[in-house]
């Protein structure tokens, strides 16, 4: 009970997100798919599970595929707790995900150092938060020193790298997920 992976895969939230992203009403999706508004509402509210055929009709109406909707489906949970693994005293370099599943954001915790020479560039915005220790960050040719409690916000597309300067450093990185179209192409100046 409470295990995220044991919960059934449902597509209602994925259908709703896609419909809203396209700024469509249920009536428009019903007209395009040939399915009724009440049935579509039941799908979105997880009160009905569409057959493969119905899911394909919904996907066509939303200009996507059934496979994409299934991939974007989240297990039916609105709250998920990720517990620490109890290795508080072990500061060997490691990374753990703080958010499970296919969501609009992702978050990771880095303990210790990581490949300091590795350069990162994310499509969408992200935030680095130093929970413990200190890091040096290089972004767009500038250097930043961050200590405990400091944050650094990076807009999508900014190339950067960082390294821990203290052995027991913990950094939390929160970012808009790559599958989200959160950033429009910005003109280069």
Buried (B, 14 or more C-beta within 10 A) or exposed (E): EEEEEEBEEBBBBBBBBBBEEEEBEBEBBBEBBEBEBEBBBBBBEBEBBBEEEBBBBBBBBBEBEBEBBBEBBBBEEEEBEEEEEEEEEEBEEEEEEBBBBBBEBBBBBBBBBBEEEEEBEBBBBBBBBBEBBBBBBBBEEEEBEBEEEBEBEBEBBBEBBBBBBBEEBBBBBBBBBEBBEBBEEEEEE
